[in-house]
């Protein structure tokens, strides 16, 4: 795990170099933005994983913008080298570096680094942790703090809503719930806020890709939360029939989040 954390931290440092010095923006074939920071970070992570785990397949966002793999190994890494590129370009804070490990169809470990927030999140199957450190700090795993979701609130849910992709279906669900606060956020950082106990619910309608969610899903699971499809079934990975995109999903800190639905 330390090697995965180190790779994520180093990619974050490279991204911050571009963040401070500026970088040109291009468009991919799906009209989403991409920068040299995205490409540099993916190359760094790919090289690190080739040394750390040469027998485990890596599936990266930038490589998949050219071609999605024809088949997947039983275990594979899903890498989003810079999730929240729009936030990065706009000089906002919530962009992240992501490495998720998938076994079969399940996320079993994840690492996320939010370089502006100076927070490194990581997990195995049972436990999730947070280390607060800047991109140039020395990684000390002994400083890791265990993460656990907050208790179910009796005064309303704190709901995360995507800053760039909020839609009418999300608003409709929010209107059904007993809400204390709606927190705008971006990228996989929303999963981290759930795992930290800062928020309770993140509904996501509309398209995301597996590399957007894998690391955050693993971290939230390990902290005691869950991620499901709208019908309550598990959100699974390796969906080549969908070109690795996700259906709508609910990420929640509480298995009983539906108890907050208003009854009239």
Order of alpha helices (4+ residues) and beta strands (2+ residues): alpha-beta-beta-alpha-beta-alpha-beta-alpha-beta-beta-beta-beta-beta-beta-alpha-beta-alpha-beta-beta-alpha-beta-beta-beta
